[in-house]
Amino acid sequence: MKKIAVIGLGYVGLPLAAAFGEKREIVGFDINSKRVLQLKDGVDVTQEVSREELSAASGLSFTDNLEGIRDCQIFIVTVPTPIDEFKTPDLTPLVKASETVGQVLKQGDIVIYESTVYPGATEEVCVPVLEKVSGLVFNKDFFAGYSPERINPGDKEHRVTSIIKVTSGSTPDIADEVDALYASVIIAGTHKASSIKVAEAAKVIENTQRDLNIALMNELSMIFSRLKIDTHEVLAAAGTKWNFLPFKPGLVGGHCIGVDPYYLTHKAQAIGYHPEIILSGRRVNDNMGPYAAAELVKAMIKSGHTVASSRVLVMGLTFKENCPDLRNTRVIDVIQELEDFGCSVDVTDCWADNAEAEHEYGISLVESPESGIYDALLLAVPHREYIVRSAQELRAYLKGNGVLFDLKGVLPLGEAELRL
Ligand SMILES: NC(=O)c1ccc[n+]([C@@H]2O[C@H](COP(=O)([O-])OP(=O)(O)OC[C@H]3O[C@@H](n4cnc5c(N)ncnc54)[C@H](O)[C@@H]3O)[C@@H](O)[C@H]2O)c1
């Protein structure tokens, strides 16, 4: 049986490595030595894989040393694919990981990429790096595959083995081998795409579709706010139609939905097509933070608060609920805008790591906010610890006439002054 290495042990790489580790020998490699040490101790700070699951994965070992993966024959690359400040793809981690694999690549090896990219990136960007570093020839000496990941951090129902996995390979035989490899651990089954490019495109449009659907809801929310009707009531009514899709308005953060469309638009522009719909959706979603802050400020003024001397409590900073991931959270846009209005903002988050919040955003999280002192409370991220409390309990943080903004509309209708 071929030995596998997973390169990059984050939200995607670790659960995958653990799933394989229950069945066969696999080495998890990461450049982050601290992460490797923690994993060796059975601790996954992303909270995706439990200590029990890690010990059940008896074939899985961890290393930050290139020598530890030299005897592997299949390399699965699961490193980040972020965007830079100009919102263009930053392929640095992917190139670096390819350089790493190139150094240990041998005749007959297969390199499978899982990171989300634009159609063509595997063969146009990664494979040339592998060829250059290894001196081997693609599709003669070594082969490639692409199998995008669909996990949803914090979601204990849709896990790596219970989601159908798209697979592909650089030749028909390799596509079969890659497909069989994943089929051996993915209980939900696999879908073999006809080419690497098709598999790459499939992943990037899944998230683009979601981004656009949320953008539509956000636009509707802005229209309905002016019409003084509640968006969630409208959606509940429209949702009784069999083919109305159940999307909700909200901030679109994280490193997938709000990022991946830019990979697609980057490639589209490179081939001379200027995407309109995709980018207009992105514009709407990127403006939701300032919009939400302005709505809150209006509601505070109406309730008689002096905005410039007001105190606002924001509950939840992570990019989504029940997940410690702070990367690309758009809650920060609301906070910054509120501060621009002159509000003094306290942020609390029972899932986020304080040091990371401080490092990434300069925010020192308040562990136990004081009762009765806030002019407004923004329930930005409805972690389960927050929504087990009633609106009345949440209001304990507020002054008598304080404003409760239920950004995602998780509280019963009428319990908050404001929701998107
Ligand atoms: N997180 C998700 O929900 C999700 C879902 C589907 C797809 N994806 C995609 O999967 C990819 C990985 O995302 P993630 O959330 O797991 O990222 P992550 O940041 O959680 O993890 C990436 C890991 O790779 C390591 N790494 C970075 N450069 C490396 C290198 N050169 N060599 C070895 N290790 C390296 C980092 O130290 C980190 O531990 C991205 O392309 C992302 O878009 C993510």
The ligand as an SDF file (V2000), in Angstrom:
LIG
                    3D

 44 48  0  0  0  0  0  0  0  0999 V2000
  -11.3590   25.6930    6.0400 N   0  0  0  0  0  0  0  0  0  0  0  0
  -12.3380   25.3500    5.2420 C   0  0  0  0  0  0  0  0  0  0  0  0
  -13.4840   25.3330    5.6190 O   0  0  0  0  0  0  0  0  0  0  0  0
  -12.0940   24.9330    3.8330 C   0  0  0  0  0  0  0  0  0  0  0  0
  -13.0810   24.2030    3.1780 C   0  0  0  0  0  0  0  0  0  0  0  0
  -12.8350   23.7840    1.8830 C   0  0  0  0  0  0  0  0  0  0  0  0
  -11.6520   24.1350    1.2540 C   0  0  0  0  0  0  0  0  0  0  0  0
  -10.7240   24.8850    1.9150 N   0  0  0  0  0  0  0  0  0  0  0  0
   -9.4760   25.1940    1.2180 C   0  0  0  0  0  0  0  0  0  0  0  0
   -8.4850   24.3020    1.6980 O   0  0  0  0  0  0  0  0  0  0  0  0
   -7.2190   24.9410    1.7290 C   0  0  0  0  0  0  0  0  0  0  0  0
   -6.6480   24.8840    3.1300 C   0  0  0  0  0  0  0  0  0  0  0  0
   -7.4840   25.6080    3.9890 O   0  0  0  0  0  0  0  0  0  0  0  0
   -7.4370   25.4490    5.5630 P   0  0  0  0  0  0  0  0  0  0  0  0
   -8.6370   26.1520    6.0920 O   0  0  0  0  0  0  0  0  0  0  0  0
   -7.2200   24.0410    5.9460 O   0  0  0  0  0  0  0  0  0  0  0  0
   -6.1340   26.2950    5.9060 O   0  0  0  0  0  0  0  0  0  0  0  0
   -5.4180   26.4170    7.3270 P   0  0  0  0  0  0  0  0  0  0  0  0
   -4.8130   27.7480    7.3570 O   0  0  0  0  0  0  0  0  0  0  0  0
   -6.3550   25.9830    8.4110 O   0  0  0  0  0  0  0  0  0  0  0  0
   -4.2780   25.3260    7.2800 O   0  0  0  0  0  0  0  0  0  0  0  0
   -3.2460   25.3400    6.4380 C   0  0  0  0  0  0  0  0  0  0  0  0
   -2.0580   24.6870    7.0920 C   0  0  0  0  0  0  0  0  0  0  0  0
   -1.0400   24.6390    6.1030 O   0  0  0  0  0  0  0  0  0  0  0  0
    0.1710   24.9520    6.7260 C   0  0  0  0  0  0  0  0  0  0  0  0
    1.1010   25.4130    5.6980 N   0  0  0  0  0  0  0  0  0  0  0  0
    1.1540   26.6290    5.0830 C   0  0  0  0  0  0  0  0  0  0  0  0
    2.1150   26.6400    4.1640 N   0  0  0  0  0  0  0  0  0  0  0  0
    2.6930   25.4050    4.1880 C   0  0  0  0  0  0  0  0  0  0  0  0
    3.7380   24.8080    3.4750 C   0  0  0  0  0  0  0  0  0  0  0  0
    4.3980   25.4720    2.5350 N   0  0  0  0  0  0  0  0  0  0  0  0
    4.0630   23.5360    3.7700 N   0  0  0  0  0  0  0  0  0  0  0  0
    3.4120   22.8510    4.7300 C   0  0  0  0  0  0  0  0  0  0  0  0
    2.4000   23.3650    5.4370 N   0  0  0  0  0  0  0  0  0  0  0  0
    2.0440   24.6370    5.1680 C   0  0  0  0  0  0  0  0  0  0  0  0
   -0.1590   25.9810    7.7730 C   0  0  0  0  0  0  0  0  0  0  0  0
    0.8310   26.0330    8.7830 O   0  0  0  0  0  0  0  0  0  0  0  0
   -1.5000   25.4600    8.2790 C   0  0  0  0  0  0  0  0  0  0  0  0
   -1.3650   24.5930    9.3790 O   0  0  0  0  0  0  0  0  0  0  0  0
   -7.4670   26.3530    1.2040 C   0  0  0  0  0  0  0  0  0  0  0  0
   -7.2530   26.3780   -0.1670 O   0  0  0  0  0  0  0  0  0  0  0  0
   -8.9380   26.5760    1.4850 C   0  0  0  0  0  0  0  0  0  0  0  0
   -9.5030   27.5120    0.6060 O   0  0  0  0  0  0  0  0  0  0  0  0
  -10.9010   25.2700    3.2050 C   0  0  0  0  0  0  0  0  0  0  0  0
  1  2  1  0
  2  3  2  0
  2  4  1  0
  4  5  1  0
  4 44  2  0
  5  6  2  0
  6  7  1  0
  7  8  2  0
  8  9  1  0
  8 44  1  0
  9 10  1  0
  9 42  1  0
 10 11  1  0
 11 12  1  0
 11 40  1  0
 12 13  1  0
 13 14  1  0
 14 15  2  0
 14 16  1  0
 14 17  1  0
 17 18  1  0
 18 19  2  0
 18 20  1  0
 18 21  1  0
 21 22  1  0
 22 23  1  0
 23 24  1  0
 23 38  1  0
 24 25  1  0
 25 26  1  0
 25 36  1  0
 26 27  1  0
 26 35  1  0
 27 28  2  0
 28 29  1  0
 29 30  1  0
 29 35  2  0
 30 31  1  0
 30 32  2  0
 32 33  1  0
 33 34  2  0
 34 35  1  0
 36 37  1  0
 36 38  1  0
 38 39  1  0
 40 41  1  0
 40 42  1  0
 42 43  1  0
M  CHG  2   8   1  16  -1
M  END
$$$$
